[in-house]
Amino acid sequence: MVTMNLKELSQHLSLSQTTVSRALNGYPEVNEATRRRVLDAARSLNYSPNARAKGLATGRAFAIGHVLKVSHKQEMVNPIFGDFIAGVGETYSSAGYDMVLSLVEDDKEAAHYRKIKARGTVDGILVSAPRMVEPRIALLNELGLPFVVHGRASEETAPYSWLDTNNTGAFQRATDFLLDLGHVRIALINGPENMDFAHRRRLGYLSALQARGIAADPRLMTSDEMTEAYGFRTTSEMLAQDRAPTAILVASIITAIGVRRAIAAAGLELGRDVSVITHDDDLSSLNNGQEVPIFTATRSSVRSAGIRVAEMLLQLIDTPDCGPMQEMLEAELIIGASTGPAPS
């Protein structure tokens, strides 16, 4: 595909490069008829602005920053991270922004954000994987960098923009569903509970049990990195108990695959002997079945969340006074083949 630069577009329209540039960038002194003529020509002739020149004209870098700590570098091969980045990336690209992904030493994270601000290399920051206590929020507020958090931080009281899934409500509903099927021994195989999403999911699980007068059993609650091996190991240990769980609530479909493997290894049948509900991020590379889902699941697309959180950040950059912006997504309960009545 052949693209046209600013000089060629200006020659085509018989206008100065300054006028064309100002029309493309929304300067008010350009009359509406000229602006519309320039925009129509740019679209039809596949005009591609020079990012450096556009930045100089507008004072923007036209880039969004994502900062990842070295200790979390394994997240880059996680399919959840991949789908999220695909969602934000396509949104940035459509708006003419690049994504700058930085990998920094854990103890240099704060210094890196200060360097970003000083150099003006990005126009905003997208904060992922917030912990319950999240120091990045106070730092970014101090620096005056536009940012949106994908998730929330329970211990943060200062105002900030976020997009989150109703994790408490989702896991309360999932636990209620299992209780309605007659299950009483319900296990929770959770993610790391210093992470806000996992903390909120545990609250939903405990709230549902308490409402039915059922005491939570610490032997049926675990928290760790959400891997397949973790699901297999933890489920194997729980199924070997004298009073094994008849149902398991799982924080990730990746972990749930390990749970299913452990159930089969124990000579039990998924959905008959042990029921399982997992959280499903609707991953493009890890589909939860077709017409009949493999797992009953609380489903919330991480790619769609990426698209929306990127839209929010771009809006904050364009209109700084519109924040803080806060949106809650609801997870859908999908009924699959992994759940059934509690065995007698």
Secondary structure, DSSP 8 states (H G I E B T S, - for coil): ---B-HHHHHHHHT--HHHHHHHHTT-TTS-HHHHHHHHHHHHHTTB---HHHHHHHHT---EEEEEEEGGGGGGGG-HHHHHHHHHHHHHHHHTT-EEEEEEE-GGGHHHHHHHHHHHT--SEEEE-S-BSS-HHHHHHHHHT--EEEES--TT--S---EEEE-HHHHHHHHHHHHHHTT--SEEEEE--TTBHHHHHHHHHHHHHHHHTT----GGGEEE----HHHHHHHHHHHHTSTT--SEEEES-HHHHHHHHHHHHHTT--BTTTBEEEEEE---TTS---SSS-SSEEEE--HHHHHHHHHHHHHHHHH-GGG---EEEE--EEE--TT------
